[in-house]
Amino acid sequence: MKLFLAEDPTIFWARLEAQAGHNLPAPFWATAWGGGQAVARYVLDAPETVAGRRVLDLGSGSGLVAIAAAMAGASAVVANDIDPYASAAIRANARANGVHVVPVLTDLLDLAPDEARGIQADVVLAGDAFYSDQLADRVLRFLLDAARRDAVVLVGDPGRGRIPSGDWQVVMTYPVSTMAGEDALLNDASVLTPREPGRRP
């Protein structure tokens, strides 16, 4: 897979802010995060998880996981993020890999459950979306609601300690490599799925 990524995300962030002339959110889309690497690897190793299915990639960032799903034969892939730069990165990276991915630039976590269901997905993926306690709580509610609607739900966990182990089980663990912040110290990341309810991958 080919991705346009920053060699040093911190320096890249500073350059973006200098060009913009004001503070910008961290460029999460410029890094292949450990959790995203694990979910992408799993989807490529087990393409039957997404093949012929509609996939939503939550917090898509660079589009790594969404692109993996498209390469594995998903019938449709929506890559969701809230950063306009991420939307551009997703388009560029999908084009570089010859796959079709639809970026959706909105905060799905702010939508009421009925509104969020407007994006139909048989599989919901979240490569690496647990950066803070507040965000983790919102993401987990969204994902468990999707699982209750019988979607296959897979998340990446690089060991940040914000996913309740009693509610989730490990599907697979992979070695990962990243240069980004605290994740630079990571050696591996796991793919998790809800214990109940919802279908198993």
N, C-alpha and C positions, 0 to 999 in steps of 0.2 A: 504494500500500500504506500502511496505517495502522499505526504502532507507538507503543507507550508507551515513551518513552525519557527519560533524564535530560538536562536542559539542560546541567548541569555535573556529570559523573560523580564528580569528586573531592569536591565539596561534598555530593552525594547520598550518597556512601559514608560521609562523616563523620556525616551525619544518621542513617543506618541504624545505625551503631555506637553513637551516642548513645542511640538508642531501645532497642537491644538490651542496652546496658550492658557490652559486651565486643567484642573484635576480631572482625571478619567478613572473609571473603575479598572481594577486589575484585569489585564488581558488574559483571562483564563483560556480563551480560545487559541492562544499562541503556544500552548503546551499540550503534549499527549500525557495526561495525568495517569497515575498508576492504576486507579480503579477503571478508567476508560480502556486502558491497554488490556486489562484482564477480561472485561466484558467483550471487547472486540475479538480477542483471541478465542474466547469460548464460542461466540457466534460463528466464527470462521471454522472452528473445529467441529461444531455441531450444527451445521446449516439447517438441519431439519427443525430446529427451534424457531426459525423465522421464515423458512422457505414457503412461499405462497401465502404469507400472512401480512397483515397491515401492522406496521411497526411505528411506535412513537419513541423517539430518543429524547428524554427529558434532560435539559441542561447540556445541550449537545456540544457546546464549545467549538472545537476545531472540526467537528463532524465525524471524528474517528469512529465512534460506535455506529452512527447512522450509516456511514459508508460501508462498514463491515456488514451490516444487515443487508444493504442493497447488493453487495457482492455475493452474499450467501443466498440470494434469491427471494428476498422479501417482495411481495407484490406491490407494496407502496411504503415509503419511508418518510415520516415527518420528523424533522430535526428542530427541536424547540430550544430557544434561548431568549434572553432578554437584552442582550448586547448587540447593537446594530453591526459592530465589527465582526461579531461571531457569525452573523448571517452572511456577511461577505466572505468570511473564511470558509464557511460550510459550502457555499457555492463554488468557490475556487478549488477546494479540495475534492469535492464530488466530481467536478469537471476533470481534474487531473487524473482521477481514477476511472473515468468513463462510466459513471453511474448517475442515476437520477435520484436526487434527494430534495424534498421540499422544505425549505427553512420557514419556520413560523415564529415571528418575533412578538411574543406576548408572554406575560407571566401567567402560566396556566394554574399556578398555585393560588392565585388570587380569585380564580373563577369559582362560582358555586358548582357543586358536583354535577348538576344537570347541564350547566354550560360546558364544563370540561368534557363531558361525555359527547359533545358535538364533534370532537376529534376521535373518530372511531379507530381503535387499536386492538388487535388481538394479542400483541406483545408490547410491553412497556419496558424500556431499558433506561437505566440511569447509571452512566459510567462512573461518575465521581461527583456526587452532589451533596456532600455532608461536611461542608467547611466550617459550620458554626452550629451551636445548639439550636438556635432559633430556626435556621434554615433546615436543619435535619428534621425537626419536628414537623415542619410544613411538608417537606418532601415525603416523609414516611406516611403521613396521613393520605397524601395523594396516591402513593403507590399501593397502600393497603386497600384503598377504595377501588383502585383498578383491579387488584387481586380478587376482591369480593364480587366484582363483575365478571369473574372467570377469565381475566386476561393473564397470560404468562408474564410474570414480573421478575426481572433480573437486575441486580444492582452490583456495582463495583465497590469493594471495601478494602482500602489500603491500611486499615487498622486504626482509624481515628477514634474509635471507641464510642461512636454515636448511634450505632445500630444495635437495638436490643437483641442479644444472642438468643433469648428465649423465643422470640417471634420469627427469627430467620435462621435458615440453615445453609451451610456451605455446599455449593455445587462443585466448585473446582477452585484450586489455587494455582497461580502462575508466578514465575519470576518476572519482575518489571524493572525498568530503568527510566529514571527521569532526572532532570536537572533543576526542577522547580521547587524552590523554597524548602519547606519541611519534608517534602516528598523525596528530596534528593537522598535521604537516608534510607529510603524503602528498598527492601530486597524482593518483596512479593506482595501480591494483592489477591483477594478472593472474590469470587462471584457468588452472590447470595440470592436466595429466593425465599418468599414467605413460607413458613411451615404450614399454615392454614389461614384462610381458605385460599382457593385459587388452584389452577392446574399446575402441575410440575412441568418443567421444560422437557 
